[in-house]
Amino acid sequence: MKTTKGTEKKPRVKIIPLGGLEQIGMNITAFEYEDSIVVVDCGLSFPEDDMLGIDLVIPDITYLKENAHKVKGLVITHGHEDHIGAIPFVEKELNIPIYATKLTMGIIENKLKEHNLMKSVKRKVVRYGQYINLGCFRIEFIRTNHSIVDAAALAIYTPAGVIVHTGDFKVDYTPVFGDVIDLQRFGELGKKGVLALMCDSTNVMRPGFTPSESTVGKTFDNLFQENKDHRIIIATFASNVDRVQQIINSAYKYGRKVVIEGRSMVNIITTADELGYINIPDKTLIDIEHMKNYTDDQLVLITTGSQGETMAALSRMAASIHKKISIKPNDTVILSSNPIPGNEKSVSKIINELSMKGAKVIFQDTHVSGHACQEEIKLIYALTKPKYAIPVHGEFQHLNVHRDLAVSMGVPKENVMILSSGDVLEIGEDSAKVVGRVPAQGIFVDGLGVGDVGNIVLRDRQHLSQNGLLVVVVTLERESNQILAGPDIVSRGFVYVRESETLMEDARHVVSGALEECLMKNITDWSRMKSVIRDSLSEFLWKRTKRNPMILPIINEV
């Protein structure tokens, strides 16, 4: 498209994060140019403490549904829940082809099977260095290291220039499985020119380098040596296949049998084993039913629950409600993970419960992060030399620190774009600016209901959880509106009725008085009557108890 004679308007691409900014989790970003949209990652996040009864939070894909004809494909960087967890929900709405590396696709297929989507969703396994063409975009998968194998960064070739998306990454020179991150490819892209770098911010506040995953193996060896006579129980993330591999290596070295417990752990290790991403020596794995045939010093349990999740295997053991395993004095429990921000209380509770049962709990030096610290992030900037920096995957504080780091690496301050989920960034060779917003609130999943619980329902739940509920039932005569029965008051979560008879009796009088006042003023509209009951009872209860329960008036007519 020509604007003035001899000068052409430079193409601009839109980058639209629908999640993953101002939070850790729910990563999903759309890239749009004219009639093509490519979506990178499709994760979920877990509910905050104030989201009562909510199971999961998934991205709001209203914008993608409105532009469904443009969406060419879903490209996945790696197989963690915060990058793949929402795929089944999104596929039911959009049905778009998925592109991912081998192990990542294996884990995604487990999810699609659970939701009966295997036949309807197209899938393509991509190798590192391979290009895929989706509409106006060409996408290249680049090898990186992370706490799950087969992680990839993406080079997205757009009409406006190359955008590099690191995914979640670290630089690990001695990975447990597979090869070292392809730093050479990042350097080659940098030489050709990178328009924008979208880089992981999770560990941007930590100076230095993230230690190699293989250092944990040495720690496990020492712990196995020190706890020769005890049963060892190790809790870690199900998706950290390399961690499980190192535990199995130590178990084999010290002649112990391994039991894997926890549904997600069993699923992922089975998939990794089938695809050849983990090496389990013959006769090392045993079924949980066969534990009784071995003494404590011959056993290692690898389990889920390192974050203190209520229903995970370790929590059930700690609370004595696990059907097959109970914690004994002299057990050694190793928590091989760091608490995710927000989970510290749950983890501390589990450590206390385990200790009270006589177990020895170890949680120092048994974990390394899967995310890059400052020096590794600087290395990626040095190699790619981007014109623009777009920090991703982090809360606002992380993105802010990332801005300073990018500036220190030579990116002009005005070229560092701190976005919020839902911002539409239009970026080209000559400019980058936010030109609009799309819906990106996150959608609540509660049981089988997706999106049927919104902020109003949540507010009601919070109100109920803090103050309880009073139901006021009154029966009126149809024509005259005379009170035939009631008012009866039912209390739930407000006061124990048997011990508060005077309060309830006085409350009844207040409601009767409010109704009589309505009749005197010839108010016959039920919604007005309910409002008067609610207001007068609320005022009375606040004066008497300094509490503010939810009041639900019900009027019957005879």
N, C-alpha and C positions, 0 to 999 in steps of 0.2 A: 504494500500500500504506500503510495507516494504522497508526501505532504507538500513539499515544495520542489521545484524542478532541481534534479540532481542530488537531492538528499533524501535518503530513505529512512523511514521510522524504524528504529532498532526494535527487534522483537522483545516482548516481555513475557515472562512465565509467572503464573500465580502459584504461591506456596501457601497451603491452607492447613495448619495444624488443627485437627479436630480433638486432640487430647495430648497428654504427655508433657504439657507445659504448666508450670506452677504446681506440679505434683510429680511424684515418682509413680509411674504406672499409667495404664490406659494410653499407650503410645499409638498414634495413628495420624498420618499426614497425607494430604492429597496434593498432587502436582498437576496443574492444569495449563494447557495451551490450546486455544481455539476449541476444536471438538474432541480433544483427548484428555482424559484424566487417568492418572496412575495413582494407586493408593499404596503407601508403604506402611506395613505393619497394621495390626488390628487387635490391640490388647484390651484387657480389662483391668480394673483396679478393685481393691477390696474396700469394703465400706469403712467410713470413719466411725468413731464411737457414737456419734450422735445420729447415725443412720439406723435407727432401731428396726430390727427385723429384716434389714436388707441383706441379701446374700452376695450380690456382685454389683459393680457399676460398669456399664458398657458405654461405648461412645454413642453420641447422637449423630446419626448418619443422614439426617433430613436433607442436607445439601447434596449428598451423593444420590439419594433417592430422586430428588428433583432433577438431577442431571444424569440419570441412570444410563441414558443412551451414549453418554461420553465415556463412561468408566470402562477402561480396557483391561485392567487386571489388578491383582493384589499381589504385591511383592513383599516377601517376609525376610527379615534379617536373621532371626534366630528363634529357637523354640521355647522361649520363656512365656509364662502366662500373661505378663504385662505387654507382650507383643503378639500373641496368638489367641489369647483366651476368648476374645469376642467373635472369632471367625464364624462359628456355627450360627450365631444370632444374625450376623451381617449377611451370610450366604443365604439364609432363609428369605431375606428381603431383596437381595440384589443378584445372587447367583453369578459371580464373576470368577474367571479362571485364577488359580493360585500358582505362584512361582516361588520355589524355595529350594534350599539344598537338601541333601538326602535325609539326614537325621531329622531336620526340622520338619520335612514333609511327613516322615514316619509318625512324629508326635501329633501333627495336625490331623493325619488320617485317623488316629485313635479317637480324636474329638468328633470327626465327621461320622465315624461309625456309630458313636453314641447317639447322634442326632439323625441317623438314617439319611445322610446326605452324600454318601460315597458315590452313588450312581449319577446324581444330578450335577455334581461340581467337577469341573475340569481341573486337572492338576498337572503341573510339569516340574520335574526335578531338574535343577540347574546346577552346573558345575562351576567352580571358580574359574574366572577368566572368560566365561561364556557371555555372549551378548543376547539379550532378547529385545525384540522390537514390539512396542505397544503404542499404536497410533503414531503421534509425532515424537515419541520418546524412544531412546535406546538405552537399555540398562545393563550395566556390567556388574557382576558379582566379584568382590575382592576378598581374599582370605583375611580374617582377623582372628584374634584369640579372645575368649570370654570364658565364663564359668560353665558354659555348655559348649559341646563340640559343634562344629559346622556353622559357626557364626560368620556373618558376612557384612562387609561394608558395601555400599552401592555407589557407583559412578553413574549419575543420571545425565545422559546427553540430551540437552533440550535445544530448541532453536535459539535460545538466548545465551547458551553457554553450558559448561559442565557444572553440575551441582554434586558435591561429594557428601554422602550421608554415612557417618561412621557406624550406625547402629550402636549397640552396647559393645564396648571393646576394652581390651588392655593390651599392652605389649608384653608378650611372654616369650622370652628367648629359649626357654626349655619346657615347652608344653608337654603334658602327659601323653596326649594322643594327637596325631596329626602334625602339621608343620607350623613354623613361625609365621606371624602376621606378614603379609606381603608389602613390606615398607617400600620396596623398589617400585611397585606399581603406583603407590601414592606419590612418590617422587617424579615418576614419568608424567603423571597427570598434572602435577605442579608445574613442570617444564612447559607443558602445552598450554596451561592457563586454566585455573579453576575460578569460576564465577563466584560460587558460594560454598562454604563448608558448614554443614550441620553436624555438630560434634556433641557427643555424650558428655553431660555435665555432672553425673551422679557423684563422682569423687573429686570434683574440681577444687574443693576446699582443702583437700589433703596435699601437702607438699611431697616432693620426692617421687619415687616409683612404687608401683604395686608389686609386691614380691611374686615370684613365679608360683604357679599351682603346685609344681613338683616339690617345693619346700615343705608342704604339708605332709607329704609321704614320709619324710625323715622324722617329723614330729610323731606321726602314728607309730613308726617303728619303735621309737623310744618309749611311748606310752604302753605298747604291747609288752615290751621288755620289762617295764616297771610293774605291770599288773598281770604277771604271769598266772597267778592263782585265782584271779577273779573272772567272773563273766563280764564281758565288755558290751555295752550298748552304745551305739553311736547314732546321733540324730543329725541329719543334714538335709539340704534341699534335694528333693527328688530329682530335679533336672541336672544336678551337678554330677554327670556321669564320670568325669575324671576323678572326682573325690571318691566316689564309690569304687572305682578301679583301684585307687591307692589303698583303700581299706581292705579290699580283697587281696591285694598283693601282700600286705602285712599279715593278714590272717593266714594266707597260704604259707608264708615264710615261717610263722610260728605254729603251724599245724592245727589251726582252728577251722571249724566249720562255720559257714556264714548263713544266717537266716535274713531274708529281706521282708520287711513288714511295712504295711501302709499301702493303700490302693494306688496312689499316684507313683510311689516308688516302684512298685511291682510293674506297673504299666510301662514306665519309661525305661527301666532296666531291661525288660523283655524286648522292647522295640530296639534298644541299643544293641542287645545281644544278637537279635535276628539280622540287623544290618551290619554287624561286624565292627561296632564302635567301642566294644568292651571285650576284654579277654578274661574269661572266667575259667580257671583250671578245672579239669574233670573232678567230679566228686567233692568240690568245695562247697557248692550251694546245697543246702538241705531244706526240706519242707518244714514249716513251723511245727507240724505234727510229730516230727522225728526228734525234736529237741530233747525229749525225755530219755533218749538213748545215749546222751552224751553228758559228761560232767561239765561244770561251769567253766573250767579252765580250757575247755575244748570249743567254746562257743563265742561267736560275735553276732550281735544283732545290728542290722543297719535299718534305721527307721525314719519315718517322717515326724514332724512335730518340733523341729528346732526353733520355731518361732512362737511356741506356746499356743498353737491353734487348738481350740477346745476339743474338736473331734479327731485330731490327728493321733496316731498310734501312741506316741510318747506321753501325751496328755492323759490318754485313757489308762496307760500303765501307772502314771503318777497318782491318778485319782482312784486306783484299784478297781477300774471298771473294764479293763481289757480282759477278754474271755480266755486268752491262752497264755498271757505272760503277766507275772506279778513281780514287782521289784522286791529284791531281797537285800538284807544287810550284806555288805561286801561287794555288791555290784558296782562296777565302775561305769558311770554314764558320761559320755563325751558329747558336748554340744559343738558340732563342727560348723558354726555359722555365727555371724554377728546379728544382733536384733535389728530388724528393719525399723526405721524411725516410726514410733507409735506402738511397737510391740514390746518395749522394754518391760512393762508391768507384767505382761503374760509370761515372758521368759523368766523373770525374777520369781514369779509365783511357782512355776514348774521346778525351778532349782530348789526352792524351799521345800516343796512337797517331796521331791526325791531325797533331799538330805534328811528330812524327818523319818523317812523309811530306812535310813541307815546307808544309803548309797553314797559313793564318793563321786562328786560332780566336778568335771574338768571343762573349762570353757576358754582358757587362755591359749593363745598360739596354735589353735587347731583350725584356723580359717584364714584364707586370704581372699581379698575381694576379686570380683571379676571385672572391675571397672578401672579405667585409667586414672592415675593421679596426675598432678600438675605437669610433671616433666614429660610424661608420655603424651599428654594433650599438646604440650608445646612442640613435641617432635612432629606430630601430625600437621600442625600449623607451619612448621619450618619446611616440611616436605611439600605441602600442597600450595602454599603461598596464596590463599584465597583473597579475592577482592572484597567480598562480604563475608561476615561471620554471623551465623544464626545459631546461638546456643540452644540445644534441645535436651530433653530427658532430665528435668530437674525442677525443683521448687524455685520460687523467685530469688531466694538468697543465693542458690547455686548459679542461676543465670547471671546474676549481678557480678559475682566473683569471676565468672567465665568471661564477662565483658572486659574486665580489667586485664585478664590474661591475654585475650585476643589483641587488645591494644598494645600490650607489652611485646607482642610478636609482630607488630608492624601493621595491624589492620587499623585504618583511621577510625576514631571513635564514632563518627557519624555513620560508618559502614557496619557497625555491630548492631544487629536488629534483635532487640529483646521483644519477643512476641507473647501474646496470651493465646490460649486455645480459642479458636474461632476467628482469629484475625486473618484477613486475606492480604498477604504480602505480594505486591507486584514487583518483580525484580528483573532488571535487564542490565546491559553493559553500562548504561549511563545513569541509572537511578534505581533506588529501592525504596518503596514506601507502602504503608498500610493503606489500602483503598476501600476497606469495608469489613463487615463482620458477618459470620454465618452462625447458626445455632451450634453450640458445643458444650452443653451443660453436663452431659453424662446422663444415662438413663438407668433407673434402678431396676434390678431383677430381684423379685421376691417370690420364691417357689417357682411356679410355672408362669407367673405373671411378669411380662416384660413391659415396663413403662406404665403400668396401671397404678403404681404408687408414685405420687409426685410430691412436691414440697408441702402441699396443704395436708396430705395424709400424714407425712412425716411430722409436721408440726403438731397434728393431733396426737400422734403416738408419743411425742416428747411430753406434751401436756399431760397425757394419761400416765406416763411413766413417773412424772414428778409429783402430780397432785391427785391422781385418782379420778373417779367418776361417780356422779350422783344421778340416778334416774328418778324423775318425778312423774308418777302416773296419776291421772285424774280422769274420772268419767263424768260427762255432762249430759243433761237431758237435751234432746235434739232441738225442740222449739224454744224452751225457756232458758236454756243454758244454766239451769240450776245444777249444783254439785250433787251427783247421786252416789258416788263412791270416791274415796280418797280424800285428800291427796296421800298416796303411799310413796315412801322414799326408799330406794334401794341404793346401798353404798357399795362400791367396789374400789378398793385401794385408797379409800379416803380415811375412814375411821372404822374401828371394829364396833359394829352396831350394838352388840350386847353390853359393851362397857360405856356406851355413849347414848343411853336412852333419853336422857334429858335434852341433849343437843338435838337429837332427831325429832323429839316431840316439839321442841321450840321451832325447828325448821318447818315442820308440818303447819304450825300456826302461821308462820310467815307466808307460806304458799297460799293457805286458805285466805289470809288477809289480802294478798295480791289479787286473787281471783275475785273476791268480793268487790274490790276496788274497780276491777274491770267491768263487772256487771253493773255497778252503780253508774259508771261512765258510758254504759251501753257499748262497750268494746266487745264485738262478737267475732272479729277476725282472729283466727287461731294463731297466725304467726305473730300478731301483736300481743296476744295473751301469753304465748310462750316467751316472748321477749321480756314482758313485765315479770313473769315468774323467775326467769333467769336472772334478771337484774336485781330484784329484791332479795332473792335467796343468796346470790353471790355476795351482795353487800353485807347481809347478816352473817354469813360464814366467815368472811374476812375479818369482821369485827370480833367474832368469837374465837377463831382459831388461827388467824393470820395465814390461812391457806386458801388456795384458789382452784378448787376442783373443776373439772369439766361438768357442766350441768345439762342434762338432756331431758327436757319436758316432753311427755307423751300425753296427748289428749284423746280420749275415746268418746264416741257419741252413741247414745242409746235412744 
